[in-house]
Amino acid sequence: MLQLAQRNLFQSKARLLISVGGVGLALMLMLALDAIFSGSEQQLTAYIDNAGADVFVAQSGVYNLHMSASWLPASVVTQVQAVAGVQAVSPIMYLTEMIEVRGERNAAYIIGLPPNATLGKPWRIATGVALPPKGGTVIDQGLAKKYGLNLGDTVKVLGLELKIVGLSEGTSSITNSIAFIAMSDFAQARSVLASTTSGAGMTGMSGSGSGGAAKLVSFVLVQVVPGQSPAAVASRIEAQVSGVTAQSKTAFAAGESKLVRDMAGDVLAIMNTIGFAVGLAVLALTVYIATFARRAEYGALKALGAGNGYLYGVVLTQALISVAMGLGLGLGFTLLLAFLLPLFSSNMALVVSGQSLLTTTLTALVIAILAAILPVIQIAGLDPATVIRRRVQ
């Protein structure tokens, strides 16, 4: 059975190349799309994953960073520090805003850090310092490379002209990057923004002058005592400190990831459906042509006593071999793309997850089975005597 299926497939190399290539490209489309969204999720949660915090404390009702605003009284920092199981805390200030470079605006998460921050600072520095002093900023090296910026150059962050004192790595995504500034600069800029801007991003930012601004923080990052459960400490914080939402790093990152999936789920489903349809059409046509071209051979086999089950198995084996080769080709292309893409773009990454590979493999199996249906129907209707008589004539 396997030998006959292989002979049918490999007899025409051109047709095999077209069929396997078509299936491979269709499955690569599915794998690549999943990999793009998995990479986007990973980039979106990069700050949460690498900030060094076990628990994130935010304004009540705030469960993620992206597209949200959180403002807490600075007194919350002391209250959180007093909760059992808390080892260290670092407040940060946060806004989604624009970095202006040579008249162009680039979306960014702006993180305001205190001068002694132990948590929430850049986790990898390509050059320069990790903690920006007053008047300084740390930006992503990909953004700096895009505009030919170096240490000592200036960019406008939250309306302030700040000097670049450090370039970070791993702090950019397909939609934005992360910039770090001194909390004192953030407080100053926040007061100006609050007096001139209205909107969701400015909610809770009221305050009189820089002194009023300094009385607020956005998030409190918490490091728990070794051996303590972050989820348990988060629950104690919520019970003992009023007006806050406390989540473990795992839960906070899950909220960010869910946001990406909710925004991109429909697009992913549509493109995967297109990939499935293309793969099915190419494979079905290939298997059908390979089967139809050998109707006489199948008729002769039936005349010699071969049952329909045997012939069905040959057709299904042909389809499975084609899909297996196409899946290998598609996976190879996707992994190659995932390796090469970061070399040319620091703000985009492809991550091939096990779940994505399993889903694509199962999809490929379904394609193989569906692609074999038409040829099987042809074989079932074969009249051996008629086929052989036509072959002789």
Summary of the structure (lengths in Angstrom):
residues: 393
radius of gyration: 29.7
end to end distance: 28.4
largest distance: 100.1
contacts: 1349
relative contact order: 0.19
helix: 55%
strand: 19%
